[in-house]
Amino acid sequence: MIRRYRTVLGAALALALAAGTVGCSSDDGDKAGANGKQVEKITYLTAFGAVGRDAFAWVAQEKGYFKEAGFDVNIQLGAGTDPNLKAITAGQAQFGSLDMTGVMIQAGKGAFTGVRAIATVHQQTLVSIISLEGGGVNAPKDLEGKKIGAATGSVNQLLFPAYARLAGFDGSKVTWVNTQPAQVPALLASGQVPAVSTFLIGRGGIEKAAGGKKALVMPYSDYLRDLFGNAIITTADIADKKPEMAKRFRDVMLKALKYTIDHPEEAAEIMNKAQPSADKGAATSEIKLMTPYVTAGGGPFGGLDKERASRAIAILQGAGLIPSGLTADQVVDFDITPKA
């Protein structure tokens, strides 16, 4: 069932991208904008569907930021790290929002090596353990001997052994209950598991599904402090041959991200206008919950520090998720990332 779900989701993304690619390959080419400059047609992928963490893409479109920067952007709903990487490396999309840890893991394994991060969305990973008050899991140590719900094959599970070791408990003493990403909150809300591993910005949706019960959040970043969350990704080819274009797109997305965290309700409204199935309340909650992780670190907004990136890679190597050899320059273009 899970495999079928992923196949259908990936097929839907491929069809949407194919349609977008056809549109971007018309004989008209790039058209001139109002200021006489050429308008570049590009496709952008959200991290996963239409949720609060990705609202800033529609803010950029609604506010005219793309147009002002000379872009005609086709926003497509992403389907997760691997499908998004496949689409970007195949030239079906030029930019996308992807989980930086997932990108590092894939690059470290020798897959999808032709991509580069050009800015961060979240300065720290949003992966967390979430439980409900009164459910018996109040601290990481309480997870021993318990079931944990998570999306099948997610980075949450990959990082869990490292999290458990640093948090001081035996990670081998948990049992994983796998499901589709959208069904993770239901596992916890229905009492099938006492805890789930998911993004901390899902707390509001979990509390709603659980009838208002208070959720307890245990972020992985309490112990894995150097791991990044989502980042804006492009191809190594674009970063190398069209750096000014990449910088313009970087600036547009960071401008929209700043507006989004400053105006969460409006950003959720804008996304819902473009994607009516998106829940405005849940999106607003996500934006507010992710804001401290967007602004963390004290460096330039959207910046990606080379030393931290190297430490993040070292964490993944130490956890046995990737072999030695990967360097920060192989996954980040530091000539394009924001500087102080």
C-alpha positions as semicolon CSV with decimal commas, in nm:
position;residue;x (nm);y (nm);z (nm)
1;M;0,000;0,000;0,000
2;I;0,281;0,239;0,096
3;R;0,477;0,150;-0,215
4;R;0,168;0,212;-0,427
5;Y;0,115;0,550;-0,260
6;R;0,470;0,658;-0,332
7;T;0,444;0,533;-0,690
8;V;0,123;0,728;-0,748
9;L;0,265;1,042;-0,586
10;G;0,586;1,018;-0,787
11;A;0,390;0,957;-1,108
12;A;0,169;1,259;-1,038
13;L;0,478;1,475;-0,984
14;A;0,635;1,345;-1,306
15;L;0,322;1,423;-1,506
16;A;0,293;1,771;-1,358
17;L;0,659;1,843;-1,426
18;A;0,632;1,710;-1,779
19;A;0,345;1,947;-1,844
20;G;0,542;2,232;-1,692
21;T;0,849;2,144;-1,896
22;V;0,646;2,147;-2,217
23;G;0,519;2,493;-2,124
24;C;0,873;2,614;-2,060
25;S;0,997;2,478;-2,392
26;S;0,762;2,668;-2,620
27;D;0,890;2,842;-2,931
28;D;0,820;3,176;-2,766
29;G;1,122;3,129;-2,540
30;D;1,180;3,389;-2,270
31;K;0,946;3,684;-2,313
32;A;1,027;4,045;-2,237
33;G;0,893;4,183;-1,910
34;A;0,747;4,523;-1,840
35;N;1,095;4,671;-1,788
36;G;1,216;4,533;-2,119
37;K;1,433;4,263;-1,960
38;Q;1,403;3,902;-2,062
39;V;1,179;3,693;-1,837
40;E;1,326;3,355;-1,750
41;K;1,078;3,069;-1,727
42;I;1,162;2,824;-1,452
43;T;0,997;2,547;-1,253
44;Y;1,021;2,540;-0,874
45;L;0,936;2,242;-0,651
46;T;0,800;2,273;-0,298
47;A;0,947;2,035;-0,041
48;F;0,630;1,828;-0,009
49;G;0,285;1,932;-0,124
50;A;0,128;2,260;-0,014
51;V;0,188;2,317;0,356
52;G;0,293;2,608;0,575
53;R;0,668;2,552;0,547
54;D;0,640;2,606;0,169
55;A;0,399;2,902;0,173
56;F;0,675;3,150;0,088
57;A;0,683;3,028;-0,274
58;W;0,325;3,142;-0,331
59;V;0,397;3,464;-0,140
60;A;0,676;3,538;-0,390
61;Q;0,433;3,479;-0,673
62;E;0,140;3,673;-0,527
63;K;0,351;3,972;-0,422
64;G;0,513;3,998;-0,764
65;Y;0,864;3,924;-0,635
66;F;0,928;3,670;-0,912
67;K;0,817;3,913;-1,182
68;E;1,024;4,196;-1,039
69;A;1,333;3,975;-1,050
70;G;1,268;3,866;-1,410
71;F;1,121;3,523;-1,345
72;D;0,808;3,349;-1,470
73;V;0,782;3,066;-1,216
74;N;0,578;2,748;-1,243
75;I;0,534;2,628;-0,883
76;Q;0,489;2,251;-0,865
77;L;0,406;2,044;-0,557
78;G;0,709;1,843;-0,452
79;A;0,692;1,480;-0,340
80;G;0,987;1,456;-0,098
81;T;1,365;1,451;-0,118
82;D;1,428;1,168;-0,366
83;P;1,154;1,254;-0,622
84;N;1,254;1,621;-0,605
85;L;1,621;1,537;-0,657
86;K;1,532;1,319;-0,955
87;A;1,327;1,599;-1,111
88;I;1,593;1,866;-1,058
89;T;1,883;1,656;-1,184
90;A;1,673;1,554;-1,487
91;G;1,619;1,920;-1,576
92;Q;1,243;1,906;-1,510
93;A;1,282;2,175;-1,244
94;Q;1,554;2,432;-1,190
95;F;1,507;2,504;-0,818
96;G;1,340;2,338;-0,523
97;S;1,312;2,320;-0,147
98;L;1,464;2,000;-0,007
99;D;1,565;1,858;0,328
100;M;1,936;1,939;0,352
101;T;2,013;1,631;0,559
102;G;1,852;1,412;0,294
103;V;2,053;1,586;0,023
104;M;2,377;1,525;0,215
105;I;2,293;1,159;0,267
106;Q;2,220;1,104;-0,101
107;A;2,531;1,292;-0,213
108;G;2,741;1,100;0,039
109;K;2,615;0,774;-0,108
110;G;2,721;0,891;-0,454
111;A;2,367;0,957;-0,579
112;F;2,237;1,295;-0,700
113;T;2,579;1,458;-0,678
114;G;2,494;1,732;-0,928
115;V;2,298;1,959;-0,694
116;R;2,400;2,249;-0,472
117;A;2,232;2,434;-0,186
118;I;2,227;2,812;-0,232
119;A;2,043;2,920;0,085
120;T;1,888;2,769;0,395
121;V;1,522;2,788;0,487
122;H;1,565;2,632;0,833
123;Q;1,893;2,682;1,018
124;Q;1,825;2,369;1,224
125;T;1,653;2,042;1,147
126;L;1,280;2,030;1,223
127;V;1,284;1,654;1,286
128;S;1,150;1,570;1,630
129;I;0,975;1,322;1,855
130;I;0,618;1,423;1,939
131;S;0,403;1,262;2,207
132;L;0,079;1,357;2,383
133;E;0,058;1,471;2,742
134;G;-0,036;1,180;2,965
135;G;0,075;0,922;2,710
136;G;0,378;0,799;2,901
137;V;0,650;0,962;2,688
138;N;0,771;1,279;2,857
139;A;1,144;1,258;2,783
140;P;1,367;1,079;2,529
141;K;1,453;0,802;2,780
142;D;1,081;0,710;2,796
143;L;1,096;0,588;2,435
144;E;1,274;0,267;2,535
145;G;1,039;-0,027;2,490
146;K;0,781;0,185;2,307
147;K;0,643;0,201;1,954
148;I;0,722;0,507;1,741
149;G;0,527;0,602;1,429
150;A;0,707;0,749;1,129
151;A;0,696;0,779;0,752
152;T;0,848;0,475;0,588
153;G;1,218;0,520;0,511
154;S;1,218;0,879;0,637
155;V;1,528;1,070;0,742
156;N;1,372;1,073;1,090
157;Q;1,441;0,701;1,124
158;L;1,786;0,729;0,969
159;L;1,890;0,992;1,223
160;F;1,726;0,824;1,521
161;P;2,025;0,608;1,630
162;A;2,247;0,917;1,650
163;Y;1,975;1,108;1,836
164;A;1,924;0,820;2,082
165;R;2,295;0,786;2,152
166;L;2,340;1,156;2,227
167;A;2,015;1,174;2,426
168;G;2,136;0,888;2,643
169;F;1,899;0,600;2,574
170;D;1,904;0,269;2,386
171;G;1,754;0,332;2,042
172;S;1,747;-0,038;1,963
173;K;1,473;-0,084;2,222
174;V;1,205;0,089;2,015
175;T;0,971;-0,057;1,756
176;W;0,896;0,141;1,442
177;V;0,545;0,158;1,300
178;N;0,568;0,270;0,938
179;T;0,298;0,453;0,746
180;Q;0,237;0,712;0,475
181;P;0,362;1,063;0,564
182;A;0,011;1,208;0,583
183;Q;-0,100;0,934;0,822
184;V;0,171;0,984;1,086
185;P;-0,037;1,224;1,304
186;A;-0,329;0,980;1,302
187;L;-0,112;0,706;1,453
188;L;-0,050;0,922;1,758
189;A;-0,393;1,084;1,781
190;S;-0,569;0,746;1,767
191;G;-0,348;0,595;2,036
192;Q;-0,187;0,335;1,810
193;V;0,156;0,459;1,920
194;P;0,263;0,674;2,218
195;A;0,501;0,884;2,005
196;V;0,584;0,971;1,646
197;S;0,892;1,106;1,474
198;T;0,797;1,388;1,242
199;F;0,861;1,756;1,178
200;L;0,794;1,966;1,489
201;I;0,584;2,210;1,287
202;G;0,316;1,941;1,271
203;R;0,235;1,991;1,639
204;G;-0,077;2,197;1,573
205;G;-0,224;1,939;1,337
206;I;-0,153;1,660;1,584
207;E;-0,321;1,848;1,869
208;K;-0,624;1,913;1,649
209;A;-0,645;1,547;1,547
210;A;-0,612;1,445;1,913
211;G;-0,909;1,654;2,019
212;G;-0,707;1,934;2,175
213;K;-0,468;1,723;2,384
214;K;-0,136;1,900;2,442
215;A;0,155;1,772;2,235
216;L;0,504;1,738;2,382
217;V;0,786;1,810;2,137
218;M;1,140;1,673;2,169
219;P;1,347;1,822;1,884
220;Y;1,639;1,625;1,743
221;S;1,819;1,960;1,729
222;D;1,853;1,953;2,110
223;Y;2,131;1,701;2,047
224;L;2,204;1,718;1,670
225;R;2,257;2,094;1,666
226;D;2,452;2,123;1,340
227;L;2,197;1,962;1,109
228;F;2,007;2,195;0,879
229;G;1,640;2,171;0,783
230;N;1,514;2,261;0,435
231;A;1,734;2,448;0,187
232;I;1,691;2,604;-0,157
233;I;1,856;2,371;-0,407
234;T;1,958;2,408;-0,769
235;T;2,182;2,213;-1,005
236;A;2,559;2,241;-0,994
237;D;2,541;2,341;-1,361
238;I;2,315;2,641;-1,292
239;A;2,523;2,744;-0,991
240;D;2,841;2,728;-1,199
241;K;2,721;2,872;-1,531
242;K;2,440;3,106;-1,418
243;P;2,546;3,229;-1,073
244;E;2,378;3,569;-1,112
245;M;2,048;3,400;-1,198
246;A;2,087;3,173;-0,894
247;K;2,159;3,472;-0,671
248;R;1,852;3,658;-0,801
249;F;1,635;3,357;-0,729
250;R;1,796;3,316;-0,386
251;D;1,717;3,678;-0,300
252;V;1,356;3,647;-0,417
253;M;1,294;3,337;-0,208
254;L;1,456;3,481;0,103
255;K;1,256;3,804;0,065
256;A;0,938;3,597;0,044
257;L;1,047;3,379;0,338
258;K;1,105;3,688;0,553
259;Y;0,762;3,825;0,460
260;T;0,604;3,488;0,538
261;I;0,741;3,458;0,891
262;D;0,652;3,824;0,956
263;H;0,294;3,775;0,826
264;P;0,200;3,409;0,890
265;E;-0,178;3,450;0,859
266;E;-0,151;3,641;0,532
267;A;0,100;3,392;0,392
268;A;-0,134;3,104;0,476
269;E;-0,420;3,291;0,308
270;I;-0,211;3,346;-0,005
271;M;-0,119;2,978;-0,023
272;N;-0,481;2,873;0,026
273;K;-0,584;3,106;-0,256
274;A;-0,346;2,923;-0,492
275;Q;-0,403;2,579;-0,337
276;P;-0,762;2,565;-0,199
277;S;-0,706;2,224;-0,039
278;A;-0,437;2,370;0,190
279;D;-0,557;2,418;0,548
280;K;-0,508;2,783;0,646
281;G;-0,508;2,716;1,019
282;A;-0,254;2,437;0,997
283;A;-0,037;2,645;0,760
284;T;-0,040;2,942;0,997
285;S;0,058;2,717;1,285
286;E;0,344;2,563;1,084
287;I;0,483;2,904;0,989
288;K;0,479;3,026;1,349
289;L;0,639;2,707;1,479
290;M;0,916;2,708;1,218
291;T;1,004;3,078;1,264
292;P;1,261;3,026;1,544
293;Y;1,435;2,769;1,325
294;V;1,445;3,008;1,028
295;T;1,602;3,285;1,235
296;A;1,834;3,070;1,451
297;G;2,210;3,092;1,440
298;G;2,277;3,463;1,440
299;G;2,434;3,461;1,091
300;P;2,301;3,617;0,770
301;F;1,939;3,536;0,690
302;G;1,941;3,222;0,477
303;G;2,313;3,178;0,530
304;L;2,485;2,840;0,524
305;D;2,806;2,829;0,725
306;K;3,081;2,609;0,581
307;E;3,210;2,492;0,918
308;R;2,861;2,394;1,029
309;A;2,796;2,216;0,700
310;S;3,119;2,021;0,751
311;R;3,012;1,929;1,105
312;A;2,672;1,816;0,975
313;I;2,847;1,586;0,729
314;A;3,066;1,455;1,010
315;I;2,753;1,372;1,214
316;L;2,611;1,171;0,924
317;Q;2,942;0,993;0,874
318;G;2,971;0,920;1,245
319;A;2,620;0,775;1,243
320;G;2,722;0,541;0,962
321;L;2,473;0,697;0,719
322;I;2,738;0,794;0,463
323;P;3,100;0,691;0,403
324;S;3,389;0,932;0,446
325;G;3,488;1,153;0,156
326;L;3,198;1,397;0,114
327;T;3,294;1,763;0,157
328;A;3,075;2,066;0,216
329;D;3,168;2,214;-0,123
330;Q;3,014;1,911;-0,294
331;V;2,666;1,995;-0,163
332;V;2,677;2,374;-0,112
333;D;2,784;2,658;-0,342
334;F;2,938;2,894;-0,088
335;D;2,995;3,160;-0,356
336;I;2,616;3,196;-0,383
337;T;2,497;3,148;-0,025
338;P;2,419;3,475;0,163
339;K;2,707;3,650;0,332
340;A;2,706;3,881;0,634
